[in-house]
Amino acid sequence: MKRRLYSLRHILLLSISLSVIGVAYAQESYNLRYVTLDSIVRTLEHRTPDRFYYAPEQTDTLLITLQAETGNVLETLGRELKKSGFSLYRVQQHRWAILRGTPVSGIHEGFYSDSMENGKHNQEELSQISDNGKQAADSENRLYTLGDPQFSGLEGSVRLTGYIHDHLSGEPVSGVTVMTEDKKYYAMSDSYGFYSLSMPRGYNTLIIQGFGYKDSRRYLRIFSDSALDLNIAEEVFSLQGIVVSAEKMENVRNVRLGLERVRADRIRHIPMAFGEADVIRAVLTLPGVKSVGEAAGGFNVRGGATDQNLILYNQGTIYNSSHLFGLFSLFNNDVISSLELYKSSIPAKYGGRISSVLEVNSREGNKNRFTGSAGIGLLTTKLTLEGPIIKDRTSVLIAGRTTYSNWLMKLIPKESGYNNGSANFYDLNAGISHRFNQNNHLFVNGYFSRDRFSFDPNVSYRYQNINGSVRYRSVLTDRTDMVLTLAYDKYNYHMQDTTNTAMGYDMSFSLQQVSLKADFSTRLNGKHKLDYGLNAFYYILDPGTYVPFDHRSLVSADILQREQAFETALYLSDTWEITPELSVEMGFRYGLYSALGPNRHYLYHPDKPRSVETTIDSVSVGAGKMIAPYHAPEFRVSMRYAFTSDFSVKAGFNSMRQNIHMLSNTTVISPTDIWKLSDANIRPQKGWQTALGFYKNLMNNTLELSVEGYYKHMDRYLDYASFARLLMNHRIETDVIETRGRAYGVEVMLKRSLGRLNGWLSYTYSRTELRQDDPRVAEPVNKGNWYPAPYDKPHDLKLVGNFKFTHRFSFSMNMDYSTGRPMTMPVGTYYYAGGWRLLYGDRNAHRIPDYFRLDISFNIEPSHKLTLLTHSSVTIGVYNVTGRKNPYSVFFQTEGNTVNSYMLSIFGCPIPYITYNIRF
């Protein structure tokens, strides 16, 4: 749709027209002078059941005077149109077409349908109100005729499919609702912008709504299954309290529980440390999602450990999602298109983790013109460039981000010994998308990041993520589409220590993954939607390499044996709409996993703790041969019953398995954490979760209320034994213990999606406990009783709010309160080896002080003047306004025969910041 630039005269006339309409609206009669046809049509459609179809390009300069009573307004309008060379046709009851030219005599009520069936219509006239075949629907005032007219006399439902695009950039738009006017039938566009909607055959009015886009309509007459692409325009002036159905209906009507969607533009308005918009920090504002503390890498979902979350970026797997000690995530918000978090009701196509799935997708890039953006803040700077290679077909997007954070290290007190350290990172995103035709698309994406930090000039750490994927999407038939994905992922870290030249070493770890996925979706009819496919994964793990730093070092090289594994899974799920009120999604996934040779592993006495002393034999396996294969089914079931259009109840159950484990003796993700593949001695984790939820839209759908309760059970979670050695351990199975876990809780969320004041308030009560009851363990933690997990935080209250003063100026705030996390306290001292030592009590029996933080920001948005070459925005804010010294950890030291406690805070004072962004 082309943008129209009106002259000053037209703008003044439009303003006068709107003012006159405002007066006339409250009266029973119409007294409109020199009003645009578009204004008259909107007034009539608002006050009457009539609908009008016309070509805007023929009538955009037409001004009409309309003086009539309610009973004869259409007759009067017809006379006024005739004066300007137009005619008003009645094509069906309450359906009118406005065409240029002289009326055809003898038009009867069945003219429209008869002409469609017999093909005897005036092509020049009807081209203004109807189209056939696949097309992009831009106009709100055209009647789009779709399908084969020979089915016009039949009843029943048909299916409409297509893609939704931004009319300026040509990029697909996700999270847009397409629904019939009676709201009985609706669909939401996916991450590719694709929608599939079942509707009655015949005349339909589509309502299209999405956040940040103008609400629009499309008028259809559909005879059979058809395809129609939709182009939608940005909503520049969006301060009115209109609720977007894309969110409000999803809350009530979606069959899945625990699904959270966060828009990339909303992330930008959540105050963050140092002003950098951050995906993971935004996820942490949602109910049921927690972290162990400030600047902590990773997150915990409904009692799960950090490694139990599957993080996907363009369908590739991310193993370390943080930069700069967890201050930033690896996702550049400027290139993010969509973000979905599954806390429950995880789709059957996803597997490999037992707690949650975070799916992040990047944008495709502008297909119509070259654009860019840049930003600078206290710690980071970034640049994004995008544009068409072949207009409307091929686009490219390139983005880079880097940091200059060494000055931050200088602020650390000298007595810490860390103020001479350094820390920096950079990341790169690149993507190409190509449209072969309307049904076939190709997406190629790549990501690379590198972090490096050191607290001492002689000790350095560095780690990197590599992520690449190729996706091919094809609409095979009107009812079946397919996505093929090939992805490669790599995570590695290096640690160097040259403090002592003779003992200098270089230690490294590496994990690689290759995945192939074939995902299909078939809409059988208006009641069933099948999702099915095949996933395959190949893992290569180098668990540790320890070598001399240079020729002067005397350390002995040590290399742990490489691990390899293969995993494959088949899945099938059916979303069944039994009645308009009752829907069920049933899913089944069957996975096969096996470690592969070459490999040498040990056999231990079955009734004794694993150790060198209890070893009874060793087994060598040849290259490519399977080692202790594991296979089992997984089940996914969710159900929704809608009592009314704004109230529903949902229930669900899902079981999951996990074949790869992260081993760590810290409470947060750190660069030196290692991953371990399941093998003959370490079995896969497994778990299940059941949930129940209530969803209600309040105050005329301006507020969304949800209450969800859940219970989760986990088996074979790996906890570390006392005095465990996790790095460079050839027998890691002797230092980890299979642990059971249970988690339960209630999440309450109140959200306002749009308007001057928007945001959400959430409260979570939850408990997470672990237990080591393996009879082979000689000394289980807490004597085999339940104990709190390190990330157990019972109470969690979060508030995210944004208030718009004008179209350009807004105020944002973020408040976070939670119970302090568990800690282990010393209960006494004892004398050993010439000094006093601490005697600790039960693990995690005490807690550090509670956590509270308030952040605020003031946002100046870009100007909406289209003639400007650049658009700038500024954010000024304060992180931790109250300056509360939130404890990150509490530790103890003995000094003489006295035990002293110390508390570590990451941000113990307010942190002001300013960021500047520009689009061009």
N, C-alpha and C positions, 0 to 999 in steps of 0.2 A: 504494500500500500504506500503510495507516495505521500510525503508530507506536503501540506499546502501552506503556502506563505500568503497570507491575506494582506491586502493594502490597508492603510489606515482607515479609509472609508468603510471597508467591509467590517473591520473590527468595531468601529463605532456603531454601525448598523446592527451588528450582532449583539452588542451590549444593550442597545435600545430594545431589540427584539426580546431578549431575555427578561428585561425589566417589565415589558408589557405583558409577557406570558405570566410572570409572577402575579400580576394583578388580576389577569383574566382567569387564572386557575381557580381562584376562590369563588368565581361566579358561576351561575347556571348557564350563562350565554357566553359566546365567544366574540371578543371585540379586539382583534389583532390587526395592527397596521404595519405594513412594510416589514413583514416577518419572513425569514428564510423558510423554505419548504422543510428543511430538516427540523427546524424548531417546531413547526406546526405538526409534523408527523410524530415527534416525540411527545408533544402534548396530547394528541389524540390517542396514541397508543397507551399512554399512561391512564387516561380517563375512560377509555372504551375498550372493548375486546377486539377492535379492528386492527389489522396489520397491513402495512403498505410496503410495496416493492417498487423501486425506481433506481435509475442510474445516477449516482451522486455527481459524476462528472458532467452531466447534462443539466443539473439543477442547482449547482452550487452558487450561481449568481442570481437565481430566481427569487424575487421578493413579491410577497402576496399580501393583500389586505383581505381579512376574513372577518365578516360581521354576520353572525348567525346565532340562532337558538340551538339548543342541544339536539332537537328533533330534526332539523334540516341542515346540519352542518356539512354532511357529505355532499348533499345536492349543491349547496353554496360553493363548496370547495371545487366541485366539478366545473361549475361555471367560471370560477376565477382561473382555474388551470387552462380552460379553453381559450381565454383571452390571451394567454401566453403561448399558445400553440401546443398545449398538452391535453391529454385525455385521461379520465379516470375510469378504469375498467373494473367491474366486479367479476373476479375469477371464481369465487366461491363465497359461501357465507363468511363474513368478517375478513375476507381476503381481497385486497385491492391492488391493482397495478397502475402505476402512473407512467404513461408512454408518450413519446413525442409523436404528433401527427393527428389526423382526423379519425374519430371513432369509426369502427366497422359496424354497420347497421345489423340489427338482429342478433346481438350477442345474448345468448341464453346462459342460465346458471351453470350448465354443464360444459360450457365452452372450453374451459381449461383442461378438464380431464378428457373430453372428447378429442380435442386436438392433440393431446399427448398420445392417446391410444391410436388414432388414425394417422398421425403424422402430417395433418393438414393445417399447420400453423404458419403464420407469417414469421419467417426466420429472423428478419431484422427486428421485429417487435419482441418476440419471445427471448431473443438472446439477451435482453436486458433483465429478464427475470428468471431464466433457467439455464442450466448447463448440464452436459452429460459427460460421463467418463471421469477419470481421476483428475483432480484439479486442486488448486489452492484457493480456499474461500477467504476473501478479504473483506467483502462488503456485508454490512448488516441489513441492507435494503434490497437484497436480491433473493429470489426464490431459487434455490439450487435443486434441480431435479436429478436424481441419482438412480441407477439401476435399470433393469429391463422393464418397460411399461407393460409387457404382457402379464406381469404378476399383479397388476393394479387392483384386480378384483378380489384378491385373496386377503385373508386375515393372518394374524400371527405376528411374529417378531422377525426383525432383520438385524444384521450386524454392520456397524459403521466403524471403519478403522482408518488410521492416518497418523500423520506427524504434526506436532505443534511447533511452530518456529517463531522466533522473534523477527518481526517484519523488517527491522533495521539491520541486524547483524546476520540473520539467516541461521543462527544457532538454534538447536532444539531446546525446548523449555520443559523442564520436569516439574512435577507437582502441580500441574494445572488441572482443574476439574472441568469436565465436559458432562453436562447433564441435560435431560429434557426439562421443559418448563414446569411440569408437575413434580419434578424432583424424585420421581419413582425410579428413574434409570440414570446411573451416573458411572463415570470412569475417571481415572486419574492418569495423566501421562507419566511414563517411567523415565529412567535416566537418559534414554535415547529420544525422549519427546514423543514416544509412540503411545497411542491410546486405542482402546477397543471397547465399543459401546453397543450394547444390545438395546433395541428400541422398537416400538410398534411400527408396523408398515403403514405408510401414508404420510400425512402432514405432521411435521414435528418442528418445534422451536428449540434450538440448542442454546443453552446458557454456558458461556465460557468464562471462567474466573480463575485468576491466579494472582498471587501476591506481587505487587509492583506493576501489574498490567491492568489495562482498562477492562472492566466488565463489558462483554459484548455478546451479541446474539447472532445466530445464523438460522435462516428459515429454509427448511428442507421439505421436499416431497420425495420419499425414498420408496422404491418398489421392491428392491432385492438387496442382498449383501453388496456393499459398495465401499469405496475408499474416498476420503476427503481430507486433504491437508488443511490446517488452519494456521493463518498468520495473525499474530496478536501484537498489539502496540503497547508500549510502556505507558503507565499512568504517572504523569508528572505531578499532578496535583492530587494527592491521596491523603488529605488530612481528615476527611469525613469518616465517621464511625461506621464504615461499611465492613461487614465481616466477610472474609473470603471463604467461599465454600470449599476451596481446595483444602483448607485445614479443618473447618468446623464439621463438614460432613465426614471427613476421614476419621475424626475422633469417634464418631458414633457408628458409622456404617462399615468401616473396615473390619474384616473378620479376625484380624490378628491382634494379639495383646502385646504390650511392651514394645511397640514400634515407635521410635522417635525420629522425626525429621527436623533438621536445623538448616535454615536457608543461609547461604553464604553471605548475603547482605546483612542478615541479622547478627552474624558473628562479628561483623565490623563494628557494631554498636555496643558490644559487651566490653566494659572496661577491663583491660588486661595489663599485666606488668609491662612497663616500658612502652605501652601503647601499641603493641604488635598484635593484630587480629590473629587468633589462634584457634584451630579446629579442636584440638584436644581440650584446651581450657573451656571452650564452649560446651563440649560434651559433658564436662564435669559440673556444669550448672544444672544438669537434668536430674530428676529424681532417680534414686537407685544406682547412681554412678558416683564413685568416691575415689579419693587418693589418700595416701598415708600422710601427706603433708605438703607444704609449699614447695614449689619447684621440684616436685617428685615426678620422675618419669613413669609413664604407664598410668593405668586406671583400673579400678575394680568395679565389676558390675554384679550386683545382687549376690554378694558374698564370694565371688570368684576371684582367683588369683590373677595377677597381671598377665601371665602367659596363657590364660584360658580365654583370651579375647582374640578372635580372628580379625585382623585389620587388613582390609583390601583396598588397594589403590589402583584404579583401572583394572581390577580383577587380578592384580599381582599381590603377593603377600608381603607385608611389612613386619619385620622382626624387632626393630627398635625404632619407635616413633618419636623420639625426642632429640632436640638439639640443646646444647649449652646447659647441661646438668638438669634438663627438664624444664627450663624457662620457656622454651619454644618447642612446638611440634615441627615435624619435618614437612607438614603441608603448608604450602604457600596459598593463603586465602584468596589471592587475586586470580588464581587459575581454577578454583574449586567451582564445580557446577552443582553437585548434589551431595548430601550426606545423610545416611540412614543408619540408625543404631537399632539392632534387634536384641532386646533384653529377654524376650520370651517369644514363643511362636516362631522360632527360627525356620525359614523356608527349607524344604528338603534338599534343595540344590547346594546348600552350604553344610560343610562338615569340617571335622578336624579340630574343633575347640568345643569346650563344654559349658561356656558361660555366655558369650555374646558374639555378635558379628557387627563390626563397624565397616560399612561400605562407603568409600569416598570415590567420586568420579571427577575428573577434570573437564573443563570446557573444551569445545572443539575449535574455537577460534572464529573470528568474524569472517563470514563467507562473502560479504559484499564490499568491504573497504578496509584499508589498512588503518589500524588504531594502535594505541599503546597507553601504558600507564607507568608511573614511577612513584616511589615513596621513599621518605627518609625519616628516621626516628632516632632515638637516643642510642640504640644499639645496632640497628639494622638499616640497610638500604636495599631497594629492589627495583627491578625493571621488567616490564612485560611488553612484548610486541606480538601482534597478530594481524592476520589479513588473508585475503584470497590469493591462491596461486592460480587457480582457474575459477573465475567468478561463478558463484552459486553451486560449484562442484567440489573444489578442493581448497582447504584452508590450512593454515599453519599457525601454531602458537608456541612461542618461546618465552620462558621466564627464568630469571635468575635472582638470587637473594644472597647477601653476604652480611657479615657482622664485623664491627670494629669495637669489640668489647674488652680489650685489654685494659682500658682505663678503669673498668669496673673492678678488676683485681687489685688495682692500686688502692682502692678504698678499704680493703681488708686490713684490720689492725696489724701492725708489724709483729707484735708478739705471737701472732698465729703462725708465722713463718710462711704464709701463702701470698703475701702481697707482692712478691716478685714473679708470680705465676702469670700465665697467659691462657686465653681461651678464645677460640674463633670457630666459625663454621661457614660453609656455603652450600647452596643446593641449586640444581638446575632442573627445569621441566621443559620438555619438548613434546609436541604432538602434531600429527598430521591426520586430517580426516578427509575422506574422498567419497563422493556419491557417484557410483557408476550409473545408477538410474534410480527411479523412485523406490525400488524394492531392495536395493543392494548397496550397502555402505561398508567402508573399511576405515578402521581407526588404528593408528600406530602411536604409541605413547612411550616415553622414556623418562626416567628419573635417576638422578645421581646426587648424592650428598656426601660431604666429608666433614668430620668434626676433629678438632685437635685441641687438647688442653694439657696444661702441666702446672703443678703447684710448686715445682722445684726445677731449676734449670737442668738438672740431671735426670729427671724422671718425666716421661711424656706418655700420653695416651692418645690414640687416634682410632676412629672407627668410621666406616662408610656403609652406605646403603646403595644398592643398585637395583633398579626395578624397571622392567620393560615388558610391554604386552602388545600383541597384535590381535585385534578383534574384527571379525567379519560378521556383519548382521545381514540377514536375508529374509525377506517376506516370501516364503515359499508358495503359499496360497492365501486366499482371503481369510483363512482361519488358522493358519500355521506360520509361525516365524521361528527363526533359528539364529543362535549366536555361537560362533566358534571362537575360542580364545586360546592363544598360545602365549605363555608368560614365562619369564625368567627372573628370578630374584636371588640376590646375594647380600649377605651381611658378614662383615669381618671386623676384627679389631686387632690392634697391635699395642703392646706396652713395652717401653724401653727404659732400662735403669742403668745409668753409667756412674752412679754415685761412687762406687768402688770399681776402679778400672779392671782389677783382677776378677771381679765378680759381675761385670757388666753382661747383661743378657737382653734378648729380644724374644718376647712371648707373643704368640698370635693364635687366633681362632678364626674359623671360616665355616659358613653354612650357605649352601647353594640349593636352590629348588627350581625344578622345571615342571610346569603344569600344562595340561591340555584339557580343555573343557568343551563339551558339546551340549548346549542347552536348547531345548525345544519348548514351544508353548503352542497348544492347540485349543481353540475354542470350539467345542463340539456343538453347542447350541447356546441358547440364552441361559441355560442352567449350569453347565459344566465348563470348567476351564482346566485343562491338563497341562502340567509342567513336568517334563521328564528329560533325562539326559545321562551323560556319562562323564565322570571326572577321573583324571589320572595324574599322579604326582611322582616325581623321582627326586630323592634327596641325596645330597653328598655333604657329609659333615666331617670336617677336620677339627677334632675336639681340642687339640692343643699341640703347639710346636714351641719348644724351648731351646734356643740356640745361643751361642756366644755372640755378643754384640760386635766384636771385631777380633783381630788376631791376638790382642793383648789379654783378652778374657780367658780365664782358666775354667769356666763352667763347662760341664759335660752336656752335650746335646741330648735332648729327650723329645721324642715324637710319639704321640699317642696314635694308635692305629685308626685309619680312616673308617668311617661308618657310611653305609649306603642302605637305602630302603626304597621300596616301591609301594605305592598305595593307589587303589582304584575303588571307585564306588559307582553304583547305579542308583538312580532315584526316580520316584514317581509321586506326584501329588495331584489331588483333584480338589478344586474349589467349587463347591456345589451349592447353588442357591436353591434351597428346597422350596421356600416361599419368599416373598419380598421381605418378610420379617426374619426368617431363619436361614442362616448360611453356615456351612461347615467346610473346613479345609482339612483334608486327610493326606498325610504324607508318609512315605516309606523310603528309607535309604539303607542300602546294604553295602558295607565296605569290607575290603580285603586289604590287609597290610602285612608286610613282611620285611624284616631286615635282610640284606643280601650279603653274600660273601664277596671277596675273601674276608674271613673273620676268624678270630680265635677267642673263645669265651670259656669261662670257668663254671664248673658244677660244684655246688655246695651241699653240705649235709642238710636234708630237708627239715630237720627239727631243731636246728641250732642257728644262732645268729651268723650272718655271713661275715667271714673274715678269712685271712690267710690261713689260719689254723683249721678252719672248718672246710677247706677246699678238698674235694675228693677226686677231681679229675679236670681235664681241660679238653675242649672239642675244637677242632679246626674245620672250617667250612670252605669249600672251594669257591672260586669266582663265579658270581651270578647265581649261586644256589640260595634257596630260601632258608631263613633261620627262624624257626618258631613262628609260623604265620598266625596272625590273629584275624578273625572275621566275625561279624555280628551284625544284626539288624538294628536300625534306629527308627523310632516312630515319632511322628509329629501330628498332633491333632489340635485344632482350635475351632471354637464354635461361637457364633454371635446370634443373639436374639434381640431384635429391635422392637421394644414395646410401642414406641412412638417414633416420629421422625427425629426427635432430639434426645432419646434415651434408649440405651441398650445395655445388655449384660453379656460379657464374654467369659469363656473358660477355655483353658488350654493345657496341653501336656506335651512335653518333648523330651526325648532321650538323645544323648550325644556321646561320642567317643573322641579321644584325643591321643594321637600316637607320638607326639613330640613334646618334650618337657623342658622347662627352663629351670636350671639349678642355680640357686642364689642363697646366700646367708645374710642378705640385706633385705630391708623391707620395701625398697624401690628398685626399679630397673636401673642397672648400672652397666657401663661399657664392658666390664669384666664378667658379667653373667654368661654362663655357658648354656647351650641347648644340648639335649640328649635325646637320641632316637630310641624308641622302644626296641627291645631285643629279647634274647632268651632269658635274661635276668630282670629286666625292667618291663613291666606290663603296661599297656595303654591305660590312661585314665578313662573313667566313664562316669556319667552322671545323668540325672533326670530332674526335671522341674515341672511343677504344676502351678497354675495361676488362675485367679478369678478377678474379674474387673467390672466396674460400674462406670458408665460414661454418660454424661448429661450436659447438654448445652443450655445455658441459662440466659435470662434477660434478652429475649428475642434473638438468641444465637450470638450474642456479643461476648459471652464468656463460655469457656470450655472447662468442665470439671471432670476429673478422672480419679478413681480410687482403685488401686490394684494391690492385691495380696498374693504372696507367692511362698512356696516351700521348695527348697532345692537340696538334693542329696548328691554327694560326690564320693567316689571311690578311687583309690590308688593315687591320690595326690601325693607328690613326693615332697616330704619335709626333710630337713637335714638332721642328722644325729648330732649329739653333743660332740664338740671338738672335731667336727667334720672338716675334711680337706677337699675342696671342690675343684681347684685348679690343678692341672697336670696329674690327675689321679687315674692310674691304669685300672683300678678296680672301684669305679665310682659307685657301684651297686652296694658296696660295703659301708658307705657313709650316708646313704639316704634310706628313708623309711617310708613304706607305703602307709598313707594316712587317710582316714575317712573324714568327711566334712559334711556339715549341715548348715543351711542358711535359711532364714525365714524373715519376712518383713511385710510392711504395708507402705505404699507410696501414694501420696495425695498431691494432685497438681491442679492449680487454677490458672488458666491462661486466657489472655486477651490478645487476639491475633493482630488486630489492626485498629487504627484510629490515632488520635493525638497521643493517648496514653496506651501503651501496649507492653507486653512482657509476660512473665509468669512467676508464680509463687509455688514452691514445692516443699513438702515435708516428707521425710522418710524415717520410719522406725525399722531397724533391722538388726539381726544378730547373726554372727558367723562363728562357728566353733569347729575345732579339729580334735581328732582323737587317734591315738596310736595304740591299737589293740592287736597287733600282729603277735601271735604267741612266740615267734622266733626272735623277737626283740628282747634282749636281756633287761634293758632299763628304758622302757618307754617314757616319753615326756609326761610329766604330771601323773606318774604311776598308772598310765593307761586311762585316765579320766579325761573328760572333755575340757578343752581350754580355748580361750578366745584366739582367733586368728590375728596375725599382726595388723590387719586392716579392718578389724571389727570396730565400728564406730556407731553405736546404737541410734543416736539422734542426729539428724541432718536437716537443716533449714536453709533454703536458698531463695533469693529474690533477685530477679532480673527485670529492670524497668527502663522504658524509654519514653520520654515526653517531647513532643514536637511543638515548639513555640510558633514557628512558621515553617514554610516549605524548606528553608535552608538551615534553620537553627534548632537544635535539639539537645536534650540533657539525658544522660544515661547513668544508671547506677547498677551495682552488683553487690549483694550482701550474702555472706557465707558464714554459717555457724554450724559447728559439729562437735560432738563429744570427742575428747582426746583419745588417741589410739592407745592400745595396750602396750605395756612395758613390763620388764622383769626387774624386780627390786631386790637388792641385797638384804638378807635378813640377819647377817652376822659376819664375823671375821674368824679366820683361823691362821695360825702361824705355820709357814711352810718354806723351806729352803732359804732360811735367813730373813724372811720378811712376812708381813701380814698380807693375807689374801682375802678376797671377798667371797662369802658364801651366799649364793643366790637362792631365792625361793622358787615357787611354782612359776612356770613360764607364763608371761602375759597376765599375771594376776592383778596388776595395778595399771593405772592410766596416767598419761601425761595430762597437763591442764587442757581445758577445752579450747577450741579454735574459734576465732571471730575475726572477720575482715570486711571492711566496707570500701568499695572503690567507686569513684565518680568520674564522669568525663563530660565535656561540652563539645558538641560537634557542629562544625560549619560545613554544610553540604555544598556541592558544586552549584553554580548558577544554572538555571534552566534555559538560558538564552541559546537558541540553536545556532546563532551566527558566530558564537565565540569559537576560536580555534582550539582553546584549551579550557578545561574545567578543573578547578582546584578545590580541595577539601582540607580542612585542618581539624585535628582532634587535640584538645588540651584536657588533661586529666590528672588525677592523683590516685595512686594505688596504695591501699592501706591508709585511708584517711585518718583513722584514729591513732595510728602509730603503735598499735598493739604488738608486743613482742611475743608472737605466737611461737610456742616451742616446737621445734622440728624433732628434737630428740633430747633425752635426758640420760646422762652417763655418770658413772661414779669412779672415783679414784681413791686409793688409800695413801695417805700421807702420814708416815709414822704409824701410829695405831689409831688414826682418825680416818673416818670415811667421809669424803666430801662429794657433794653432788653438783653437777654442772648442767646448765640448760643451753641448748644451741637454738638460735633463731635465725632464719634466713633473711627475712625483711622485717627488721625491728623498728622501722621508722617510716613515715610517709614518703612515697616516691613520686614526685611530680614528673610529668612527661609531656612531650608535644610531638606530634607526627604530622607530616605534610605529604599529601598525595596529589598527583596531577594526572589527568587523562587528556589524551590528545589524539 
